[in-house]
Amino acid sequence: MTTTFDVLVIVLSCLLGLFLILSIIVAALAWKVVHSIRRIVEKGEQVVDSAEAAAEMFRKAAGPLGAVRTLLNVVESVAKRKRGKE
């Protein structure tokens, strides 16, 4: 029985060591993937911030541009009517 027990202990020790080495490798790869994902997320946040700033600029400019466009439409309409009567 001691021989069987010794063989079992050796086999389990080898498997445990192999599992430990594989776990360390997987943990290192997972760390690299998480680090890469964090960099991608940071760049994505920068892009979103830039897009928000651009949208804010367009939103602020939309009011004055809308008023100018309305004024131009009125002027064009009046000019067309005058041309039609003459």
N, C-alpha and C positions, 0 to 999 in steps of 0.2 A: 504494500500500500504506500509505502514511503516513496517508491519510485514513481508511481502514478501521481502522487501528490507533488513531487518535485517537478515532473514534466508539466503538470497543469500550472504550477506557479511560474515556471519559465515561459510557457506559452502566453499566459495572461500578462506577465510582465512585459513581454515583447509587444503584445497588442496594445497595452496601455502606453508604452513609450511611443509607438507608432501613432496612436491617437493623439498624444500630447504634441508631437511634432507637427502633425497635420492641423491640429487646432491652432497652433502658433502661426502657421503659414496662412491659414484662412483668416485669422484675426488681422494679420498684417495686410492682406489684400483688401479686407473689408475697410480697414483704416484708410487705405489709399482711395478707395471708391468714395467713402464718406467725405474725404478732403476734396476730391474732385467735384462732388455734388455741391459742396459748400461754395466752391469758387464759381460754379455755374449759376447757383442761386444768387450770389452777390452781383454777378454781371447782369443777370436778369432783373434784379432790383434796380440797378443803375439805368437799364433801358426803360423800365417802367417809369422811373422818376423823370427821365428825359422826355418821355412821351407825355407824362402829366404836365410838365412845364410847357411843352409845345401846345397842348390842348388848352391850358390856361391862357396862354398868349392869344390863341385864336378866339377863345371865348371873350376875352377882354376886347379884342379888336372887332368882334362881330357887331357890337352895338354901334360904334361909329361908322363902320362900313355899311351896315344896314341902313342907317340914316342917309348916308351919301348916295347909296343906290336908289333909295326911295326918291330923294331929291332929283337925281338924274332922270328917273322915270317920269316924274312930273314935268320936268323941263322938256324932255323928248315928246311927251304927249301934247304939251302946249305948242311946241314947234310944229308938230305934224298937223295940228288943227289950223294953225295959222297958214301953213303951206296949202292946205286943202281949200281954204276960203279965198286965197289970192288967185 
